[in-house]
Structure formats: C-alpha cells, structure tokens
Amino acid sequence: MGESPGARLVPRPRLVARLSAGVLGPLTVVISPPGAGKSALLTQWAHTGTAPGPVARVTCDNAPEPPGLFWARVTRALGAAGVGVPDGDAVPDGERPGVVGNGLPVAARLAEALVAGGGPVVLVLDGLPTGADAPCAAGVSYLLAHAGRTLRLVVAARGDPPLHLHRHRLAGDLTELRTDALSFDDRETAELLALHGIALPRRAVASLRERTEGWAAGLRLAALELARQPDPERYAMRFSGTDDAVVGYLVEELLDGQPPEVRRLLLTTSILDRVNAALATAVAGDRPGRHFAAVAGEQASLEACGQGWYRYHRMTGEALGRRLLDEHPGQAAALHHRAAAWLSDNGSLSEAVRHALAADDRPYAHRLIVHHLAIGQVLGLTATRLPHTATAAAASATAGAGTAIDGSPETVLVTAASALSHGDVPACATALTQAEHLLAATTTPADHALGTRLRLTHAVIRTQLERMRDPVAAPAVAAEAQRLFALLPRESQVDHPELRALIQLVRGGAELRRGRLTAAESALTTGLRAAGTAGNAALRRDCLVELALLEALRGRSRAAAELAATAQRPPLPAASPGDPSHAALQMVRAWTGPSRNGAPPAGNGASPADGNGTARQPAVALSRRELDVLAQLARTMATDEIAAELQLSVNTVKTHLKSVYRKLSVSRRTAAVRRARELGLLPHLT
C-alpha cells in the first residue's frame, strides 16, 4: 500500500527513537511484509532531523533494476546530500543504464568519495530487492564494507537483504526493526482509525488489532471498509484476511509476477499453521519445495519461529488460503492429507489430527489418535488435549447407550473415550462392548504392534471406566493394560507417562486394599512420578490420596495427614464426591482427625484453634528453612557444608534434618531426598 510523505500518519515515537539510535551505527534494517509501514516510518524519522549527517534516500520499489540505473540514482542522491561523488561521465560504461554489470566499480568510487568527505552520511535504500542474486547486492555490500564509519546505511526491505546480516549481528553493529516491532498496538490502531473518522469501543479495537496482528495495511483497508458499514463494530470483530480488499492487495504484492513453482509453494503451504522446508516439500511437491529456503529468506510474510520453522502472518495466510480455494477448489483435502501424514510421522500429532479433520476425514483422525496411543489426550489424562472437533463428533455418535456405532475399531474406541470424557458412562460402556466384538472378530493384523496398540487403547479406556463404575473390577483390567503396555518399545513407554500413571494408580490401589503395602507404595510412587511427567494434576492428587491412606494403615498419622493436605493444596484440583479418590480421602480425614477445612492435625493430633474455637490454616508440610536444608541435602552436601552454605550452626542443621526425617517418615538422607522428590517437594532439582 503506497505511503506518500504527505499522507496522514500515526505518530510512532518509539520506532522513530530506535531508528535515530540505529543510524549511529553502520547498518540499520527495517524488514517486514508489504504494507507494514516501512516507508511511512522512514518519512517520520527523516522529518525529526535527528540524523547524524545529511540523508540521501533512494526508493527502489522492491523490484530489481539494472545496476547502472540503480547506481546512477544512488550517485545523484549522495551528490544532492553534499557528497563529492563522480558525475555521470565518471560511471564506467559497464555500469551505465542498460549495460550489464555488478556495480562494484561505482561502489568503489562512492566509497572513496565518502571516506574523503569525512563526515557521516545516511544512505536510505527504501524497498531494496532481496535475494542473493539481486543485481545490486554485491555493490551495496562493497560500499558498506569500504566506506567505513562515514556511511550509515538504512535498508527497508520485504525480506533479509543479502548484506551478511549475521556477520554484522555478531559484530554488534546491526540494528533490526522487524515485523513484530512495526506492528501497531491498540493505541496506535485507535489513532489510525480516528484518522479515517472511525471510533470503535475498546474491545472492538483490540479484536481488530489482534486479527490483523497490527499490520498497517490491513488496518487501513479495514478502516476504509468500516466507513461504509452500518455496524462497524460487528464488522471489526469479524474482519479477516479473506476480505476481498485484503486478498486483492496481497495477491498483487506477493503472488503476481512470481514463477509458477513459487506461486504454488505460497498457495499450498498457506494451509499450515507452521512450516519448514521438509513439510513444505511434502505438501507442495519436490520442485516447489526447493524454493522454500529462498522464499523464507526473501519474504517477511513468513515469520521465523526458530529451529527452521516459519509461520505466515495471520492475514497473509488467510488471504493465500482464500486464493487457493478460488484457484484450486478441489486440492485442499489432498493437501491437508499430505500435511497430516508428514506431521504424524514427525511427532506433531495434534497438528496432524487437525489437518485430518480439515480434510473432512474423521476416520483417518481416529486412526491417528489410536495408532499413536493418544487416547489419554481424549480421556483428559494429559496436560494437552487434541482438537475439540476430533472428539466432539465422536461423542455425538453415541446418541443412546444402545446405539451401534458405524465405523472401524479406531472410531469406536475414540467414541468410547470421548463419551467417558463427557461423563456419559453408559454410552462409553456400549461403545467399548462394540469395540471388543470388533477386535475379537478381527484376525490378528499383519502389524502385530498395531494389534497391541488397539487392545491397549481398549484396556486403558476400560480401566478409566471401571474406576468410576466398578472399582472392584478395575484392577483386573489395569493388569491387562499393564501387560500390553509392557509390550511397547521402551521409547513408546517413555512417550506416554499418562498411561503408566493411570495403570500404576489402579494397581497400587488394589495392592493397598489387599494389604500388600510395599508393593502398593512402589506402584503408587511410580504412578505419582508418571502423573507429574504427564502434567495430570488429578492423577497426581489421586496417587497422593492413596499414599496418604497407605501411611494411615501403617499407623503414621502425621505423614498421612501431610500427604492428604498436599493432595488438597492448589494447583491440584479439589476432589469432588464423584471422583474415585473422594472416599479414600474421607477415610484418611477420619483416621487422622482433620480440621473443619480438611487440614491435617498439628502437634499431638488435634487441630489448633483460635480463641473462638475456629480451626486455623495449618503450616505447610515442610518449612521454608527445612526445604532449604533438604535442597542442599539433595546435592550430597555434608552437614557442615550445609551449615556454611545456609549460614546456620551445625546443630541447627541437625535439628532441621531430624524434623525433615520425621515428617517424611524416613531415617536416612537418601531416603529423605527420594521421598521428597516422589512427593514433588523438590521439583526444581534434577
């Protein structure tokens, strides 16, 4: 979008200040997609008069031009700024307009003239073409390298200019203003709208800024349309990159004139939330994929996310996606399938499922979930969840507890898990019975590992079901799940701590109720660690409650009360009457004499009360100083070393250690550290 010096501009003092500081060094780059406000910012800065010397500005229009023409314009601009540069006759024949050349002879003469002039001169190249093969790149690099401190170069471009930016970055003489810096904030968005006579409520302004990601051209296009809308607020809340004006602008700026393979690359990869070279090749094809590295470097519309990954600016991706549907309406599903296959093979299951759903292939999404043992994400056993639409439709398939589900074993299993996660126990049971029949009727698959995963998924769902429906039946199901889980490769077991946590919780509870306390403790502490790794607060709470019950059975009332208190302490969720651990928690409270607020007893087993007889909130299981001592203990420090580190006496450290041992029900240092880690008291230690 054109930005004339006389256009009404939103003041951007924070960016002007960064430019003013940047030109004190040799190189400043302003890199952002088209329409981000680069030229407008340069105009504002030029009018401040803060440049360290005369300013020569050359507008390049982001398009390659013959070196001779480019260098003639640079020469004239520097001459107008007072630099004693060679006149037109001094430009070598090989560098004249229309004659092939690389600009090095002219750049050499200009460098000499700048050095001879002595004072700093600011050269602004607005819209410099990017790409290593840009015809003027070599000359500009030479000029920057040989003009010394007399040249302050400012480059505005749509991608990284080929000026050895990494070298300048390492040397500390590069100032960079990129897309995120140029993005408008809410205040600037409101001011831009006001310039167009538009006033919106604060929430509408914030929504518009978020939807455009502060992109100046998008905001201006929105403002022009808002002026014609009967309900501007409603329009602002729905504005997107699929708007005709946005699509038209970006197609002209990004797609028109691109080679066919680059055009295909941009269109097909617009379906992706993030993209790297390998994924781009998988989706767009080998020939277009070869251009990815160059396009990523030359197009600031692709924002670097790190580790070789990029993402499209939101409105750019939406506009390109709209254009893809317009030009190739039948290709979207196939592209999403390719993306899903690559992502699932490369460890990005949630994204793979989303693309399978975008391809309108729910059976494929269900296969991905089951084959990758992601059923824990459906059941809510993990901190992360799969896309809601992956399971919402599956849940709706169980309209009645007796309704048969039309689909593969994978679809029926996902349906069962989804129903259970929504609290529909009868529908889950019906689906599990159907899944069991399907698995029994299916001959052993050629892929034995797949058969194991199908049956393990069934056992895990049923284990969770029986925890809620029939706790007596749950241990036998958990034992089968454990048997199948043990058949998985070691790396798969490590990748799914949520399954281990559920299995060990149920098995540990069963051992506890059989009176096998040592076996129960082993299983429950394993489950506790796995629940922490999986990020599942509910499973961690339930393991702690079972461990509290175990300590109560051993007669260790204080340890039981402290474990129960930990299980009830945020961020762990409170146990409701419908939770499997609620009954055990009530039993621990009864045995350990809980206070009115569920806190453990203090001192001799009675809760302390104030003068009104109201129970006070108890202290945490370990004091801050006891945790400090325990932390040093975990680093294998001796008692005198701990005393020196914490500036305490040796006797005081010994007193703290005795208290720690008593509270953790242990008698040795190593046991204390192990127990503290199992209970999550030392999460910061490795």
TAVEN-V829357 format. One record per backbone hydrogen bond with DSSP energy under -0.5 kcal/mol. NH is the residue of the N-H (numbers start at 1). CO is the residue of the C=O. If there is no record, write none. Layout:
BEGIN
nh = [NH:NH]
co = [CO:CO]
END
This chain:
BEGIN
nh = [7:11:15:16:17:18:19:20:21:22:23:24:25:27:28:29:30:31:31:32:32:36:41:42:43:44:45:46:47:48:49:49:50:56:57:58:60:60:61:62:63:70:71:72:73:74:75:76:77:78:79:80:81:82:83:85:90:91:95:96:99:107:108:109:110:111:112:113:114:115:116:117:118:119:121:122:123:123:124:124:125:125:126:126:127:127:128:128:131:134:137:139:140:141:142:143:144:145:146:147:150:151:152:153:153:154:155:156:157:160:163:168:169:170:171:172:172:173:175:177:178:181:182:183:184:189:190:191:192:193:194:195:196:196:197:198:205:206:207:208:209:210:211:212:213:214:215:217:219:220:221:222:223:224:225:226:227:228:229:235:236:237:238:238:239:243:247:248:249:250:251:252:253:254:255:255:256:258:263:264:265:266:267:268:269:270:271:272:275:280:281:282:283:284:285:289:290:290:291:292:295:296:297:298:299:300:300:302:303:303:305:306:309:310:311:313:317:318:319:320:321:322:323:324:325:326:327:328:331:335:336:337:338:339:340:341:342:343:344:345:346:346:347:348:352:353:354:355:356:357:358:359:360:361:365:366:367:368:369:370:371:372:373:374:377:378:378:379:380:381:382:383:390:391:391:392:393:395:396:397:397:398:399:403:407:412:413:414:415:416:417:418:419:420:421:422:423:424:425:428:429:430:431:432:433:434:435:436:437:438:439:440:441:442:448:450:451:452:453:454:455:456:457:458:459:460:461:462:463:464:465:466:467:468:468:469:470:473:474:475:477:478:479:480:481:482:483:484:485:486:487:487:488:492:493:494:495:496:496:499:500:501:502:503:504:505:506:507:508:509:510:511:512:513:514:515:516:517:520:521:522:523:524:525:526:527:528:529:530:531:532:533:534:535:536:537:540:541:542:543:544:545:546:547:548:549:550:551:552:553:554:555:556:557:560:561:562:563:564:565:566:567:568:568:569:569:572:576:579:582:585:586:587:588:589:590:591:592:593:594:595:598:602:605:606:610:613:616:627:628:629:630:631:632:633:634:635:635:636:637:642:643:644:645:646:647:648:653:654:655:656:657:658:659:660:661:662:663:664:665:665:666:672:673:674:675:676:677:678:679:680:681:682:683:685]
co = [4:9:12:12:13:14:15:16:17:18:19:21:22:173:153:175:155:29:177:30:157:33:37:38:39:40:41:42:43:45:45:46:45:122:55:124:58:126:126:127:60:66:67:68:69:70:71:72:73:74:75:76:77:79:78:83:87:88:92:93:96:103:104:105:106:107:108:109:110:111:112:113:114:117:150:54:121:152:56:122:123:154:58:124:125:156:125:156:160:131:134:102:136:137:138:139:140:141:142:143:147:148:121:26:151:123:28:125:30:297:161:164:165:166:167:168:169:168:27:29:176:178:178:179:214:185:186:187:188:189:190:191:192:193:194:193:201:202:203:204:205:206:207:208:209:209:212:35:215:216:217:218:219:220:221:222:223:225:226:231:232:233:234:235:235:240:243:244:245:246:247:248:249:250:250:251:251:255:259:260:261:262:263:264:265:267:268:269:310:276:277:278:279:280:281:285:286:287:288:289:291:292:293:294:295:158:298:299:301:311:309:309:306:275:303:301:313:314:315:316:317:318:319:320:321:322:323:324:328:331:332:333:334:335:336:337:338:339:340:341:342:343:344:343:348:349:350:351:352:353:354:355:357:356:361:362:363:364:365:366:367:368:370:369:374:374:375:375:376:376:376:534:387:387:388:388:389:391:392:393:394:395:397:400:405:408:409:410:411:412:413:414:415:416:417:418:420:419:423:424:425:426:427:428:429:430:431:432:433:434:435:436:437:438:446:447:447:448:449:450:451:452:453:454:455:456:457:458:459:460:461:462:463:464:465:465:466:470:470:471:473:474:475:476:477:478:479:480:481:482:483:484:485:489:489:490:491:492:493:496:496:497:498:499:500:501:502:503:504:505:506:507:508:509:510:512:511:515:516:517:518:519:520:521:522:523:524:525:526:527:528:529:530:531:531:535:536:537:538:539:540:541:542:543:544:545:546:547:548:549:550:552:551:555:556:557:558:559:560:561:562:563:564:565:565:566:569:574:576:579:581:582:583:584:585:586:587:588:589:589:599:595:606:602:602:614:610:608:623:624:625:626:627:628:629:630:631:632:633:632:638:639:640:641:642:643:643:649:650:651:652:653:654:655:656:657:658:659:660:661:662:661:668:669:670:671:672:673:674:675:677:676:676:680:682]
END
